[in-house]
């Protein structure tokens, strides 16, 4: 489980906070959607959860499988252990072959050498990479690279998974494959997913948070959010909630 309590992040004293007083919870065994226009603070939150930067105010608490918990600013090294991150644009070494990269990822996450092949075999099967192992990453399609990025994010079997626009730029067949993978992973992980695609919210998310100008403007299920916004659809609610049309 991941919980943000009154999280705020400012990159400069001269500019408005990228995120302000954000409180949200990502439950185990569920998919939580984070929606908002560009610049609303979604990526700031996701990178803070992964320990790339720390709160200016407030806290981020991550629970481990054994029931203990820690805050990201006190124990940033544990973020890598208990969280997997899939960025919108895969950050992969283009000249490495897929299998070599997965072995490297296993080593980076501290997986013992005697267990490396077992860990690789599991994510290869999970992400359907069997036919790609000998190929250089730069020769793969975007959808294939995204699957490799997923594989590296879960090779150490983290209980939490952060997905930044995982469907962006994929073709219809790749979108269906990615949906199936995310649903499968959600059975054992707490997943936070940002997206601009409301259809993906309906297909995947158990609960939603909508952001605008660094703040949460609504949260709950699709039904609860549309009721709060006084609209008939999530699309209408999204527009109203991100353009200052509701108190």
Secondary structure as UniProt FT lines:
FT   STRAND          2..9
FT   TURN            13..14
FT   STRAND          19..26
FT   TURN            28..29
FT   STRAND          30..36
FT   TURN            38..39
FT   HELIX           42..49
FT   TURN            50..51
FT   STRAND          57..63
FT   TURN            65..66
FT   STRAND          69..71
FT   TURN            72..74
FT   HELIX           76..82
FT   STRAND          83..86
FT   TURN            94..95
FT   HELIX           98..108
FT   TURN            109..110
FT   HELIX           113..126
FT   TURN            127..128
FT   TURN            130..134
FT   HELIX           137..139
FT   HELIX           142..154
FT   TURN            155..156
FT   STRAND          160..164
FT   TURN            166..169
FT   HELIX           172..185
FT   TURN            186..188
FT   STRAND          190..194
FT   HELIX           198..204
FT   STRAND          207..212
FT   TURN            213..214
FT   STRAND          215..220
FT   HELIX           222..229
FT   HELIX           234..242
FT   TURN            243..244
//
